[in-house]
């Protein structure tokens, strides 16, 4: 009995490459740069004061990114809706329509996630 006799058993239709694959459903956590790109990379510590216990995450962020895009990424990391919090650094609440470069943040600085109800 030779191997040639089994060829027909493996002619299954495994689908065409145009069908949706699991990788199509993966969403990037990298903020989309809206506006000028190529800003300076800043290593920042994002600290969530929302919920029980303080959570901290270090991220490298391009300072040309808009605050709203950064909020979306940080929200994904901490499991929060971006509309439920504001970002604050040095006592200043960051405006969503601004870019990070408009704020005086340096490498190693801490950015707080504060509940939207207490932001000023």
Buried (B, 14 or more C-beta within 10 A) or exposed (E): EEEEEEEEEEEEEEEEEEEEEEEEEEEEEEBEBEEEEEBEEBEBEBBBBBEEEEBEEEBEBBBBBBBBBBBBBBBEBBEBEBEEBBBBBEEEBBBBEEBBBEBEBEEEBEBBBBBBEEEE
